[in-house]
Amino acid sequence: MFAFILRRLLQAVAVMLTVSLLAFVLFQYVGDPVTIMLGQDATDAERIELRERLGLNEPAIVQFGHFVANAVQGNFGISLRQSEPVSTLLKSRLPATLELSMVAALLALLVGVPLGVYTALKRNSLLSQLLLAGSLLGVSLPTFLIGILLILVFSVQLGWLPSYGRGDTVSVGWWSSGLFTATGWKHLILPSITLSLFQMTLVLRLVRSEMLEVLRSDYIKFARARGLKRRAIHFGHALKNTMVPVITITGLQLGGIIAFAIVTETVFQWPGMGLLFIQAVQFADVPVMAAYLCLIALVFVVINLIVDLLYFVVDPRLRSGLTRGGGAH
């Protein structure tokens, strides 16, 4: 178990170093920070002084070493557009993105898993067929179109829900949340549904296919022969074994939700990291772009590690195999 965790941690470090190198390349080849910060009218002396202060005259390998050392401390420099520390900007936007992503992921699970189980157990019913047909729409329609349609129906035509912004928030230290206010919940409904719809339909179809596969297995037939109740067979045995691939997909999709909340945040003008990244791309704000890239990579690495560890909780076969193999996986 220890060897497995250590191997995963070393892989995570290798991934983060690779992503850091890509982020560092942004500093080298995307725009000139000196020109962006000083403008076109700066004198040569001012340019030389700023390049010296930013360390741009040092060899690339030395600059990369400084970049990694600063990134480990959460220091990505100053935003070229807003002239504020990038870490401060990300810290102010992080609560909004995490709040939206967690609610969307929770919504996808709470709706997708029960519907997947229902469509597997009642696969010939009319409602199951309608749900499967609807899931195709959820997978096929692009996120921005879903968001625009929801705004058109519920904001413009019906006037029930707001179409942009985050609403009132409550601050606890540096963390701000709209989950404790009525307007915060109202502003959260449409973007969370938009962001969760693809993952919801993916979970639904995955749970259905895995559930059907498990229900055809020999041990389920043996459980039926023993006279166990349907509820015990379906939820005590079949669903538990169905959850192993669901955990994998859900974990990866959670990282995807956080990373690709960019579109949803742009459509609804949600003040999160995704919207900050889009604004940084428009103004070639390289420090913000690099920091966002590293942060999203870190999210994926951490989630993958957690998913790997959850395997041992859900599937005892992995624990026994790891023990017999002397730590091999």
N, C-alpha and C positions, 0 to 999 in steps of 0.2 A: 504493500500500500504506500509506504514511504517512498520507494523507488518510483512508483507510478506518479505520485504527486511531484517529485523532484524532476522527473522527465518532462512533465507537462509545464512546470515552471521554467525550465530551460528553453523549451519551445516557445513559451510566451515571451521570454526575453529576446529570443532571436527574431520573432515577429515584430516586436516593438522597435528593435534596432533597425530593421528593414524599413518600417514605416517612418521612423525618424530620419533615415537617409532620404526618403522620398520628400518628406517635408522640408529638409534642409536644401534639397535641389530647388524647391520653390524660391527660396531666398536668393539662389544664385542666378536663376534664369527667368524669373517672372518679374519684370519691371526693375527699376533702379531705386532702391529705398532712399538714396541720397537726393535724387531728383524729386521724388514724391514728397519728401519731408521739407526740402528747402525751396523747391520750385525752380523754374527755368531761369530766374533772374539772379540766382546765387553766384557769388564770386568763386573763383578757383580756390582761394584760400579757405573759404567756408566749406567747400566740398571736401577738400583734403582734411580739414580738421574733423569734420563729421565722420568721414570714412575711417579715420584713425580712432575716433571715439567708439565707433560701432565695431571695430576689429575687422573691417573688411579688407585691410591690407595684409592680413596674416594668411598663411597657406590654408588651402581648403580643408585639409585634414585637421588642422588646429581649430579652425572655425567649427567644424563638425563636432569635435570634442567639446568645445564650449557650448554648442547648441544642445547636445545630449545632457551635459551636466546641468545646464539651466532648466531643461525640460523636466528632468527628474525632480527638480525643486518647484515645478509649476511656473517657471518664469519663461515666457515666450516673447518678452520685449514689450514694446509700446505699439499700440494700434496706429497705423499710418493715417487713418481716416479720422479717428476720434481723439487721438493724442492721449489715450488712457492706457494703463497696463492691460494687456490682453487677459491676464488672469482675473482681473476685476470685472471685465466685460463678460467673460464666460461664467463667472460666479453669479453675476446678476441675472443671466439668462438661463442657467442650468435648472433652477426649480421649475420654471415654466415648461421646459422640454420634458423633464422627468415626470412631472405631474400629468401632462398630456399622454406620454408614452405608457406610463403605468396604468392609467385608466383605460387606454385603448387595449393594452394587452390583457387586462383583467376582463374587459368586456368580450374580447375575442374568445377567451377560455370559458367564461360563464355561459356564453351563448353557443359557442361552437361545439364544445364537448357534449352537452345534453342533446343538441340537435343531431350530432353525429351518431350518438348511441341510438336515438329514436329512429333515424333513417336506416340503421343497420337492423334493428329489431323489428321494425315495421316497414320493410323495404318495398312491399307491394302496395302500400296504402297511397291514396291520392296525395295526402299531405307530404309524404316523403318524396314523391315525384316532383311536387311543386318546389320543395326545399332544394332538391338537387338542381332543378332548372334555375332557381334563383341564385344558387351558389356559382353557377357558370357566369352569370352576370357580374357577381362580385369579383371573380377572378379576372374577367375580361376587361371590365371598364377601368380606365386609368383613374388614378386617385384625384387628380385635379378636376376631372369631369364630374366625379361623384360629389366632390365638395361644392362645385358650382351648382349642380342640380339641387342639393340640399339647401343651399342658400336661396335659390330661386323659389323653392316650395315653402320652406319654413320661415324664411326671413322676409322675402319680398312679397309673396302672395298671401301667406297666412299671418305674417307678422308676429309669430310666436316666440322666436328665438333671435338673438343678435347675430349679426353676420361677420363681425370682426372683433378683435381685441380679447382681453382676458378678464375683464370685469374687475370688481373690487377684490383686493387681496389683503391678507393678514400676515404681518411680518413677525417672525420669531428669530431674532438675531439677523443673520444675513439671508435666511431662508424666507421666501414669501410663498404663500399658498392661497389659491382661490377656492379651496375645498370647504372653507369655513364661512363662506358668504353665499347668499342666494344668487347674486349676479355672477359670481364666479362659476357656479354650477351651470347657469344658463349659457354662459359663454363657452363652457367646456363641452356641452352636449354634441353640437354639430361637428367640431373638429375631431373629437374622440371617436365618433361613429365613422367619420370619413377615414381616419387612420386605421381603425380596427377592421373594416369590412373585408379587406383582402385576407388578412390573417384569420378572421373568423371563418370565411369560406374554406380556407386552406385547412384549418383545424377540423372543420366539419367533415370534409371529404377524407382526410387522413384517418380520423377516428372511425368513420364508417367502414373504410376499406380494411383497416386493421381489425376492427371488431368482427367483421364477416370472416376474415381469415382465422381468427382465434376460435370463433364458434364452430368452425369445421374441423378443429384439431381433435386428436384422440382423447386427450384428458377431459375435454368438455363433454364428449360422448360418454366417457366413463362416469363423470359426475352426474349426468342425466340418468345413467343406468343405476346409479346408487340411490336415486330417488330424491336428490336435492331439489329444493324449490328453485323456480326460475329466477327469482330475485337474487338468491345466493349464487347461482351459476353466472348470471349476467353481470352482476356488480361485484361479487366477491372474488370471482375467478377471471372471467373474460375481460372485464374493464381494467383490472389491475395489470394484466399482461399487455393490454393495449397501450398503456400509458408510457411505456419505454420509448417508442419512437415519437410519441406526442411530446414528451419532455425535450427530446432532441430538437424537433422542429420549433417548439415554442421558445426554447432558449435562443436559438439562432434568429428566430423572427423578432424576439425582443430587441436584440441588437439591431436588426433591420428597421424596426419601428423607430428606435432612437436616431439611427443614421439617416433614414429616409423620411423623417418627419419634416424635412425641408419643404416638400411640396405642400403639405397640409398647412404648415405654419405660414407659407407665402400666401396661399389662397385665403386663409382666415386672418392674416396679419397677426398671428400669434407671436408674442414677443419672446421667442425662445432662441436656442442656439442655431437652429436651422435658418431662421430669418436673418440672424446676424451673419451667418456664413454667406447667404445670398448677397447681402449688402456688401460683404467683404470682397466677393468675386467681382461685383460691379465696379468697385473702386480700386481693385488690385491691392487690397489690404493683406499683404502676404503673411504677416505675423498671425493674424486671426485665422487665415486659411490653414496655416501649418498647425496651429494649436488645435483647431477643430479636427483636423485629420488625425493627429496623435490621440486626442481624447476619444474619438469614435473607435479607433483601433484598440485602445485600452478597454473600452466597454465590451467589444467583441471577445477579446482575450479573456477577460474576467468571466463573462457569461459562459464561454466554452469550458473554462475550468470548472465552474459550478455545475454545468450539465454533466461533465465527466464524473464528478463526485456523486451527483444524484443517481447515476446509474447503480452505484453500489447500494444505495438505499432501496431502490425500486426492484432491482433484479438480483436475487441472491446467487444466481448462476455465475455472475461476474466475480463475486467475492470468492466463491469456491474455486473458480478457475484461476484467479490470481494467486490463491494460496497454494494450489497444486503446482502452478508454474513457477513458483519461487519469485513472484513479483513481475513476471512477464505478462504482457497484455496484448 
